[in-house]
Amino acid sequence: MSICIFSCTQTQYADLILSRLGKGYLHAQGIYKDWFQKGRVESSADWIQPQAQELVKKIIEITDFRLPEISQEKQEGELVKFLLKFSDGLESESVIIPMKFGVTLCISSQVGCRMGCTFCQTGKMGLLRNLSAQEIVSQVFFARHTYGKFIRNIVFMGMGEPMDNFDEVKSAIAVLSCSSGLQIAPSRITISTSGVISGIYRMIDEIDPAINLAVSVNAPNNDIRRKIMPVNQKWNMDQLKIAMADYCANPRRAILAEYVLLEGINDSLADANQLATYLDGLSIKINLIPYNSQERDRFKPPHSQVVDEFASRLRSLGYKTLVRTTKGSNIMAACGQLGNKEQRTRLHVV
């Protein structure tokens, strides 16, 4: 069986090669570094001595470098959405987002999602399956070496609930942050959750505290949140706040509270006041996201003045508050819009 390089850190890969061949540890390290940092590997590379070329060829022969195929891509300015098709025909969506201080890559952890948030296109698909660590890492590899983008930030905010696929997400992060591989600093990686409390506690116990956590709060109280986010029926806002407080008990940790603004539902100044009260005592920043329109829409984004007033109220109450600028809405690449209409049609998912 081949050794999948996308599932390994450099040390793990070199250990597996040594175990298989009884030699080749240092050469495996060089192959790993070339593959992830240059996007290619050659048995005749300058660092390989002539007498080691046969060994390197053998290492390459037993290594699985296979990648999915890009099945579709769309572009809006410098923003690019690309779909990867896997061996079973299912597809993930990823978005390359140019930012003021570098490029952010929004990646998927699942095909579809079981959380069913009413304002999210992905939720309409249901959960089709989890992505493997290999499939998660391949999204970053494509952005780096096919699209030529030096990725500064990784956000698990694409398709899926990362906490529902925790083991594979954890393994992928180890590969992404490997210092001899793709070299994404842990402090530049963000895991977003709809409020899966079991996953938050696993982050506390198992994940480098430098990894960032974003929580989709999206409502000022349980009554509203229950209507728009089914996860609230299992883990309500009181339970969620306790988990967030436990997470922030480590002074190295802070939370980004994500809040999608829906016209007439959660966007009043009274809602802002109640949200501020709810978040009191937490080490937290707030990211306001004006709703991005979708197909067969039941929701609308608030007027820009309403968004500004909501943000101003939170700032006046002492919260660092950002308003996310919508990017990619024309190609269904903005927050909440990843849903792969073609795949849903093909699989008869409405």
VENKA-V938111 format. One record per backbone hydrogen bond with DSSP energy under -1.0 kcal/mol. NH is the residue of the N-H (numbers start at 1). CO is the residue of the C=O. If there is no record, write none. Layout:
{{NH & CO} {NH & CO}}
This chain:
{{3 & 62} {5 & 64} {7 & 4} {8 & 5} {13 & 9} {14 & 10} {15 & 11} {16 & 12} {17 & 13} {18 & 14} {19 & 15} {20 & 16} {21 & 17} {22 & 18} {28 & 24} {29 & 25} {30 & 26} {31 & 27} {32 & 28} {33 & 29} {34 & 30} {35 & 31} {36 & 32} {37 & 33} {38 & 34} {40 & 34} {45 & 42} {48 & 45} {52 & 49} {53 & 50} {56 & 52} {57 & 53} {58 & 54} {59 & 55} {60 & 56} {61 & 57} {62 & 58} {63 & 60} {64 & 3} {69 & 85} {71 & 83} {72 & 83} {74 & 81} {76 & 79} {79 & 76} {80 & 96} {81 & 74} {82 & 94} {83 & 72} {84 & 92} {85 & 69} {86 & 90} {89 & 86} {92 & 84} {94 & 82} {95 & 106} {96 & 80} {97 & 104} {99 & 102} {102 & 99} {104 & 97} {105 & 153} {106 & 95} {107 & 155} {109 & 159} {110 & 159} {111 & 129} {113 & 126} {118 & 228} {120 & 117} {121 & 336} {124 & 121} {125 & 122} {128 & 111} {129 & 111} {131 & 109} {136 & 132} {137 & 133} {138 & 134} {141 & 137} {142 & 138} {143 & 139} {144 & 140} {145 & 141} {146 & 142} {147 & 142} {149 & 143} {152 & 103} {153 & 103} {154 & 188} {155 & 105} {156 & 190} {157 & 155} {158 & 107} {164 & 161} {165 & 162} {169 & 165} {170 & 166} {171 & 167} {172 & 168} {173 & 169} {174 & 170} {175 & 171} {176 & 172} {177 & 173} {178 & 175} {181 & 178} {183 & 178} {184 & 176} {188 & 185} {189 & 186} {190 & 154} {191 & 212} {192 & 156} {193 & 214} {197 & 195} {200 & 196} {201 & 197} {202 & 198} {203 & 199} {204 & 200} {205 & 201} {206 & 202} {207 & 203} {211 & 208} {212 & 189} {214 & 191} {215 & 256} {216 & 193} {217 & 215} {217 & 258} {218 & 258} {225 & 221} {226 & 222} {228 & 224} {229 & 225} {232 & 229} {233 & 230} {234 & 231} {235 & 231} {240 & 236} {241 & 237} {242 & 238} {243 & 239} {244 & 240} {245 & 241} {246 & 242} {247 & 243} {248 & 244} {250 & 247} {253 & 250} {255 & 283} {256 & 213} {257 & 285} {258 & 215} {259 & 287} {261 & 289} {263 & 300} {265 & 262} {266 & 262} {272 & 268} {273 & 269} {274 & 270} {275 & 271} {276 & 272} {277 & 273} {278 & 274} {279 & 275} {282 & 279} {284 & 282} {285 & 255} {286 & 320} {287 & 257} {288 & 322} {289 & 259} {291 & 261} {307 & 303} {308 & 304} {309 & 305} {310 & 306} {311 & 307} {312 & 308} {313 & 309} {314 & 310} {315 & 311} {316 & 312} {317 & 313} {318 & 315} {319 & 314} {322 & 286} {324 & 288} {331 & 328} {332 & 329} {333 & 328} {337 & 334} {344 & 340} {345 & 341} {346 & 342} {347 & 343} {348 & 345} {349 & 344}}
